[in-house]
């Protein structure tokens, strides 16, 4: 399952989340400030341990 780097556009909180959590945050908002979260707040990240450049 892909992971995503979440950065809150309102409070700059950061977290690495999986796809399920991403969907949840898009609905419920930031867990820190409860601000609205949109898709650009998430950037897909490669899993650790790969040899991709
Ligand atoms: Zn926030």
PDB file of the backbone (N, CA, C, O) and the ligand in Angstrom, with CONECT records:
HET     ZN  A 101       1
ATOM      1  N   UNK A   1       0.857  -1.201   0.000  1.00  0.00           N
ATOM      2  CA  UNK A   1       0.000   0.000   0.000  1.00  0.00           C
ATOM      3  C   UNK A   1       0.888   1.245   0.000  1.00  0.00           C
ATOM      4  O   UNK A   1       1.834   1.330   0.784  1.00  0.00           O
ATOM      5  N   UNK A   2       0.599   2.188  -0.852  1.00  0.00           N
ATOM      6  CA  UNK A   2       1.427   3.398  -0.888  1.00  0.00           C
ATOM      7  C   UNK A   2       1.296   4.194   0.398  1.00  0.00           C
ATOM      8  O   UNK A   2       0.275   4.152   1.085  1.00  0.00           O
ATOM      9  N   UNK A   3       2.348   4.910   0.696  1.00  0.00           N
ATOM     10  CA  UNK A   3       2.313   5.803   1.841  1.00  0.00           C
ATOM     11  C   UNK A   3       2.380   7.242   1.344  1.00  0.00           C
ATOM     12  O   UNK A   3       2.865   7.525   0.248  1.00  0.00           O
ATOM     13  N   UNK A   4       1.885   8.124   2.173  1.00  0.00           N
ATOM     14  CA  UNK A   4       1.820   9.521   1.801  1.00  0.00           C
ATOM     15  C   UNK A   4       2.396  10.377   2.916  1.00  0.00           C
ATOM     16  O   UNK A   4       2.226  10.089   4.100  1.00  0.00           O
ATOM     17  N   UNK A   5       3.075  11.429   2.509  1.00  0.00           N
ATOM     18  CA  UNK A   5       3.561  12.409   3.442  1.00  0.00           C
ATOM     19  C   UNK A   5       2.499  13.502   3.545  1.00  0.00           C
ATOM     20  O   UNK A   5       2.209  14.210   2.581  1.00  0.00           O
ATOM     21  N   UNK A   6       1.933  13.614   4.740  1.00  0.00           N
ATOM     22  CA  UNK A   6       0.894  14.616   4.969  1.00  0.00           C
ATOM     23  C   UNK A   6       1.509  15.846   5.601  1.00  0.00           C
ATOM     24  O   UNK A   6       2.228  15.760   6.596  1.00  0.00           O
ATOM     25  N   UNK A   7       1.222  16.974   5.017  1.00  0.00           N
ATOM     26  CA  UNK A   7       1.600  18.246   5.627  1.00  0.00           C
ATOM     27  C   UNK A   7       0.354  19.123   5.677  1.00  0.00           C
ATOM     28  O   UNK A   7      -0.225  19.465   4.646  1.00  0.00           O
ATOM     29  N   UNK A   8      -0.042  19.478   6.887  1.00  0.00           N
ATOM     30  CA  UNK A   8      -1.246  20.285   7.035  1.00  0.00           C
ATOM     31  C   UNK A   8      -1.019  21.685   6.467  1.00  0.00           C
ATOM     32  O   UNK A   8      -0.045  22.347   6.826  1.00  0.00           O
ATOM     33  N   UNK A   9      -1.909  22.139   5.583  1.00  0.00           N
ATOM     34  CA  UNK A   9      -1.756  23.475   4.999  1.00  0.00           C
ATOM     35  C   UNK A   9      -2.020  24.595   6.001  1.00  0.00           C
ATOM     36  O   UNK A   9      -1.672  25.748   5.746  1.00  0.00           O
ATOM     37  N   UNK A  10      -2.622  24.270   7.117  1.00  0.00           N
ATOM     38  CA  UNK A  10      -2.976  25.305   8.089  1.00  0.00           C
ATOM     39  C   UNK A  10      -1.983  25.390   9.241  1.00  0.00           C
ATOM     40  O   UNK A  10      -1.566  26.483   9.623  1.00  0.00           O
ATOM     41  N   UNK A  11      -1.601  24.241   9.798  1.00  0.00           N
ATOM     42  CA  UNK A  11      -0.742  24.276  10.988  1.00  0.00           C
ATOM     43  C   UNK A  11       0.635  23.656  10.747  1.00  0.00           C
ATOM     44  O   UNK A  11       1.468  23.625  11.653  1.00  0.00           O
ATOM     45  N   UNK A  12       0.878  23.155   9.512  1.00  0.00           N
ATOM     46  CA  UNK A  12       2.175  22.581   9.152  1.00  0.00           C
ATOM     47  C   UNK A  12       2.519  21.311   9.913  1.00  0.00           C
ATOM     48  O   UNK A  12       3.683  20.910   9.943  1.00  0.00           O
ATOM     49  N   UNK A  13       1.541  20.677  10.521  1.00  0.00           N
ATOM     50  CA  UNK A  13       1.791  19.372  11.115  1.00  0.00           C
ATOM     51  C   UNK A  13       2.156  18.379  10.019  1.00  0.00           C
ATOM     52  O   UNK A  13       1.601  18.425   8.922  1.00  0.00           O
ATOM     53  N   UNK A  14       3.099  17.475  10.322  1.00  0.00           N
ATOM     54  CA  UNK A  14       3.539  16.490   9.337  1.00  0.00           C
ATOM     55  C   UNK A  14       3.305  15.088   9.875  1.00  0.00           C
ATOM     56  O   UNK A  14       3.431  14.843  11.075  1.00  0.00           O
ATOM     57  N   UNK A  15       2.964  14.172   8.979  1.00  0.00           N
ATOM     58  CA  UNK A  15       2.828  12.777   9.357  1.00  0.00           C
ATOM     59  C   UNK A  15       2.935  11.930   8.102  1.00  0.00           C
ATOM     60  O   UNK A  15       2.600  12.383   7.008  1.00  0.00           O
ATOM     61  N   UNK A  16       3.395  10.718   8.261  1.00  0.00           N
ATOM     62  CA  UNK A  16       3.378   9.755   7.167  1.00  0.00           C
ATOM     63  C   UNK A  16       2.197   8.829   7.385  1.00  0.00           C
ATOM     64  O   UNK A  16       2.066   8.214   8.443  1.00  0.00           O
ATOM     65  N   UNK A  17       1.344   8.732   6.386  1.00  0.00           N
ATOM     66  CA  UNK A  17       0.101   7.980   6.531  1.00  0.00           C
ATOM     67  C   UNK A  17      -0.051   7.016   5.367  1.00  0.00           C
ATOM     68  O   UNK A  17       0.563   7.195   4.316  1.00  0.00           O
ATOM     69  N   UNK A  18      -0.873   5.995   5.562  1.00  0.00           N
ATOM     70  CA  UNK A  18      -1.170   5.102   4.449  1.00  0.00           C
ATOM     71  C   UNK A  18      -2.451   5.568   3.740  1.00  0.00           C
ATOM     72  O   UNK A  18      -3.075   6.556   4.129  1.00  0.00           O
ATOM     73  N   UNK A  19      -2.814   4.837   2.707  1.00  0.00           N
ATOM     74  CA  UNK A  19      -3.934   5.271   1.884  1.00  0.00           C
ATOM     75  C   UNK A  19      -5.241   5.386   2.651  1.00  0.00           C
ATOM     76  O   UNK A  19      -6.036   6.293   2.405  1.00  0.00           O
ATOM     77  N   UNK A  20      -5.464   4.458   3.588  1.00  0.00           N
ATOM     78  CA  UNK A  20      -6.691   4.493   4.356  1.00  0.00           C
ATOM     79  C   UNK A  20      -6.778   5.715   5.251  1.00  0.00           C
ATOM     80  O   UNK A  20      -7.826   6.349   5.371  1.00  0.00           O
ATOM     81  N   UNK A  21      -5.652   6.029   5.876  1.00  0.00           N
ATOM     82  CA  UNK A  21      -5.617   7.203   6.750  1.00  0.00           C
ATOM     83  C   UNK A  21      -5.765   8.484   5.919  1.00  0.00           C
ATOM     84  O   UNK A  21      -6.405   9.446   6.343  1.00  0.00           O
ATOM     85  N   UNK A  22      -5.162   8.472   4.735  1.00  0.00           N
ATOM     86  CA  UNK A  22      -5.300   9.623   3.845  1.00  0.00           C
ATOM     87  C   UNK A  22      -6.778   9.895   3.550  1.00  0.00           C
ATOM     88  O   UNK A  22      -7.243  11.029   3.659  1.00  0.00           O
ATOM     89  N   UNK A  23      -7.503   8.849   3.178  1.00  0.00           N
ATOM     90  CA  UNK A  23      -8.917   9.014   2.878  1.00  0.00           C
ATOM     91  C   UNK A  23      -9.668   9.566   4.085  1.00  0.00           C
ATOM     92  O   UNK A  23     -10.570  10.393   3.957  1.00  0.00           O
ATOM     93  N   UNK A  24      -9.265   9.080   5.272  1.00  0.00           N
ATOM     94  CA  UNK A  24      -9.948   9.503   6.491  1.00  0.00           C
ATOM     95  C   UNK A  24      -9.691  10.978   6.784  1.00  0.00           C
ATOM     96  O   UNK A  24     -10.603  11.723   7.143  1.00  0.00           O
ATOM     97  N   UNK A  25      -8.432  11.382   6.625  1.00  0.00           N
ATOM     98  CA  UNK A  25      -8.098  12.776   6.910  1.00  0.00           C
ATOM     99  C   UNK A  25      -8.773  13.724   5.925  1.00  0.00           C
ATOM    100  O   UNK A  25      -9.129  14.847   6.282  1.00  0.00           O
ATOM    101  N   UNK A  26      -8.947  13.271   4.690  1.00  0.00           N
ATOM    102  CA  UNK A  26      -9.648  14.101   3.708  1.00  0.00           C
ATOM    103  C   UNK A  26     -11.087  14.356   4.148  1.00  0.00           C
ATOM    104  O   UNK A  26     -11.680  15.377   3.798  1.00  0.00           O
ATOM    105  N   UNK A  27     -11.638  13.429   4.910  1.00  0.00           N
ATOM    106  CA  UNK A  27     -13.025  13.565   5.374  1.00  0.00           C
ATOM    107  C   UNK A  27     -13.087  14.352   6.687  1.00  0.00           C
ATOM    108  O   UNK A  27     -13.875  15.287   6.829  1.00  0.00           O
ATOM    109  N   UNK A  28     -12.233  13.950   7.648  1.00  0.00           N
ATOM    110  CA  UNK A  28     -12.379  14.502   8.996  1.00  0.00           C
ATOM    111  C   UNK A  28     -11.495  15.732   9.236  1.00  0.00           C
ATOM    112  O   UNK A  28     -11.722  16.484  10.185  1.00  0.00           O
ATOM    113  N   UNK A  29     -10.494  15.935   8.382  1.00  0.00           N
ATOM    114  CA  UNK A  29      -9.616  17.086   8.547  1.00  0.00           C
ATOM    115  C   UNK A  29      -8.377  16.751   9.347  1.00  0.00           C
ATOM    116  O   UNK A  29      -8.169  15.612   9.764  1.00  0.00           O
ATOM    117  N   UNK A  30      -7.551  17.778   9.553  1.00  0.00           N
ATOM    118  CA  UNK A  30      -6.285  17.613  10.259  1.00  0.00           C
ATOM    119  C   UNK A  30      -6.510  17.139  11.692  1.00  0.00           C
ATOM    120  O   UNK A  30      -7.356  17.689  12.398  1.00  0.00           O
ATOM    121  N   UNK A  31      -5.754  16.113  12.133  1.00  0.00           N
ATOM    122  CA  UNK A  31      -5.911  15.617  13.501  1.00  0.00           C
ATOM    123  C   UNK A  31      -5.361  16.576  14.549  1.00  0.00           C
ATOM    124  O   UNK A  31      -5.657  16.432  15.735  1.00  0.00           O
ATOM    125  N   UNK A  32      -4.575  17.539  14.129  1.00  0.00           N
ATOM    126  CA  UNK A  32      -3.970  18.479  15.080  1.00  0.00           C
ATOM    127  C   UNK A  32      -4.833  19.728  15.243  1.00  0.00           C
ATOM    128  O   UNK A  32      -5.171  20.115  16.362  1.00  0.00           O
ATOM    129  N   UNK A  33      -5.188  20.359  14.114  1.00  0.00           N
ATOM    130  CA  UNK A  33      -5.899  21.639  14.201  1.00  0.00           C
ATOM    131  C   UNK A  33      -7.342  21.534  13.708  1.00  0.00           C
ATOM    132  O   UNK A  33      -8.101  22.501  13.783  1.00  0.00           O
ATOM    133  N   UNK A  34      -7.718  20.347  13.200  1.00  0.00           N
ATOM    134  CA  UNK A  34      -9.074  20.121  12.708  1.00  0.00           C
ATOM    135  C   UNK A  34      -9.410  20.968  11.484  1.00  0.00           C
ATOM    136  O   UNK A  34     -10.574  21.097  11.104  1.00  0.00           O
ATOM    137  N   UNK A  35      -8.377  21.539  10.876  1.00  0.00           N
ATOM    138  CA  UNK A  35      -8.613  22.308   9.660  1.00  0.00           C
ATOM    139  C   UNK A  35      -8.904  21.393   8.481  1.00  0.00           C
ATOM    140  O   UNK A  35      -8.550  20.214   8.505  1.00  0.00           O
ATOM    141  N   UNK A  36      -9.537  21.920   7.470  1.00  0.00           N
ATOM    142  CA  UNK A  36      -9.840  21.146   6.279  1.00  0.00           C
ATOM    143  C   UNK A  36      -8.566  20.723   5.562  1.00  0.00           C
ATOM    144  O   UNK A  36      -7.598  21.481   5.495  1.00  0.00           O
ATOM    145  N   UNK A  37      -8.577  19.510   5.027  1.00  0.00           N
ATOM    146  CA  UNK A  37      -7.419  18.950   4.337  1.00  0.00           C
ATOM    147  C   UNK A  37      -7.838  18.599   2.916  1.00  0.00           C
ATOM    148  O   UNK A  37      -8.871  17.966   2.697  1.00  0.00           O
ATOM    149  N   UNK A  38      -7.025  19.016   1.959  1.00  0.00           N
ATOM    150  CA  UNK A  38      -7.314  18.715   0.572  1.00  0.00           C
ATOM    151  C   UNK A  38      -6.222  17.816   0.001  1.00  0.00           C
ATOM    152  O   UNK A  38      -5.174  17.634   0.620  1.00  0.00           O
ATOM    153  N   UNK A  39      -6.467  17.263  -1.163  1.00  0.00           N
ATOM    154  CA  UNK A  39      -5.530  16.293  -1.737  1.00  0.00           C
ATOM    155  C   UNK A  39      -4.101  16.818  -1.903  1.00  0.00           C
ATOM    156  O   UNK A  39      -3.167  16.033  -1.739  1.00  0.00           O
ATOM    157  N   UNK A  40      -3.876  18.103  -2.221  1.00  0.00           N
ATOM    158  CA  UNK A  40      -2.489  18.562  -2.342  1.00  0.00           C
ATOM    159  C   UNK A  40      -1.682  18.484  -1.047  1.00  0.00           C
ATOM    160  O   UNK A  40      -0.458  18.612  -1.080  1.00  0.00           O
ATOM    161  N   UNK A  41      -2.342  18.278   0.089  1.00  0.00           N
ATOM    162  CA  UNK A  41      -1.633  18.140   1.354  1.00  0.00           C
ATOM    163  C   UNK A  41      -0.892  16.800   1.447  1.00  0.00           C
ATOM    164  O   UNK A  41      -0.099  16.586   2.364  1.00  0.00           O
ATOM    165  N   UNK A  42      -1.154  15.909   0.498  1.00  0.00           N
ATOM    166  CA  UNK A  42      -0.547  14.579   0.530  1.00  0.00           C
ATOM    167  C   UNK A  42       0.386  14.386  -0.661  1.00  0.00           C
ATOM    168  O   UNK A  42       0.014  14.654  -1.803  1.00  0.00           O
ATOM    169  N   UNK A  43       1.584  13.925  -0.386  1.00  0.00           N
ATOM    170  CA  UNK A  43       2.542  13.595  -1.440  1.00  0.00           C
ATOM    171  C   UNK A  43       2.941  12.136  -1.262  1.00  0.00           C
ATOM    172  O   UNK A  43       3.374  11.728  -0.185  1.00  0.00           O
ATOM    173  N   UNK A  44       2.790  11.356  -2.327  1.00  0.00           N
ATOM    174  CA  UNK A  44       3.126   9.944  -2.217  1.00  0.00           C
ATOM    175  C   UNK A  44       4.626   9.788  -2.012  1.00  0.00           C
ATOM    176  O   UNK A  44       5.428  10.459  -2.662  1.00  0.00           O
ATOM    177  N   UNK A  45       4.989   8.901  -1.107  1.00  0.00           N
ATOM    178  CA  UNK A  45       6.399   8.652  -0.829  1.00  0.00           C
ATOM    179  C   UNK A  45       6.722   7.193  -1.102  1.00  0.00           C
ATOM    180  O   UNK A  45       5.874   6.314  -0.949  1.00  0.00           O
ATOM    181  N   UNK A  46       7.962   6.948  -1.509  1.00  0.00           N
ATOM    182  CA  UNK A  46       8.398   5.580  -1.755  1.00  0.00           C
ATOM    183  C   UNK A  46       8.657   4.887  -0.427  1.00  0.00           C
ATOM    184  O   UNK A  46       9.125   5.517   0.521  1.00  0.00           O
ATOM    185  N   UNK A  47       8.358   3.601  -0.350  1.00  0.00           N
ATOM    186  CA  UNK A  47       8.666   2.860   0.872  1.00  0.00           C
ATOM    187  C   UNK A  47      10.167   2.863   1.147  1.00  0.00           C
ATOM    188  O   UNK A  47      10.987   2.939   0.232  1.00  0.00           O
ATOM    189  N   UNK A  48      10.499   2.778   2.418  1.00  0.00           N
ATOM    190  CA  UNK A  48      11.905   2.704   2.780  1.00  0.00           C
ATOM    191  C   UNK A  48      12.491   1.385   2.292  1.00  0.00           C
ATOM    192  O   UNK A  48      11.788   0.378   2.199  1.00  0.00           O
ATOM    193  N   UNK A  49      13.770   1.399   1.985  1.00  0.00           N
ATOM    194  CA  UNK A  49      14.450   0.172   1.665  1.00  0.00           C
ATOM    195  C   UNK A  49      14.498  -0.142   0.181  1.00  0.00           C
ATOM    196  O   UNK A  49      15.065  -1.164  -0.204  1.00  0.00           O
ATOM    197  N   UNK A  50      13.938   0.683  -0.644  1.00  0.00           N
ATOM    198  CA  UNK A  50      14.059   0.456  -2.081  1.00  0.00           C
ATOM    199  C   UNK A  50      15.336   1.104  -2.594  1.00  0.00           C
ATOM    200  O   UNK A  50      15.924   1.965  -1.940  1.00  0.00           O
ATOM    201  N   UNK A  51      15.746   0.676  -3.768  1.00  0.00           N
ATOM    202  CA  UNK A  51      16.963   1.255  -4.333  1.00  0.00           C
ATOM    203  C   UNK A  51      16.647   2.230  -5.458  1.00  0.00           C
ATOM    204  O   UNK A  51      17.493   2.535  -6.298  1.00  0.00           O
ATOM    205  N   UNK A  52      15.421   2.707  -5.453  1.00  0.00           N
ATOM    206  CA  UNK A  52      15.091   3.707  -6.465  1.00  0.00           C
ATOM    207  C   UNK A  52      15.810   5.015  -6.145  1.00  0.00           C
ATOM    208  O   UNK A  52      15.900   5.416  -4.984  1.00  0.00           O
ATOM    209  N   UNK A  53      16.314   5.667  -7.170  1.00  0.00           N
ATOM    210  CA  UNK A  53      17.030   6.927  -6.942  1.00  0.00           C
ATOM    211  C   UNK A  53      16.109   8.033  -6.448  1.00  0.00           C
ATOM    212  O   UNK A  53      16.561   9.153  -6.211  1.00  0.00           O
TER     213      UNK A  53
HETATM  214 ZN    ZN A 101      -3.451  21.202  10.990  1.00  0.00          ZN
END
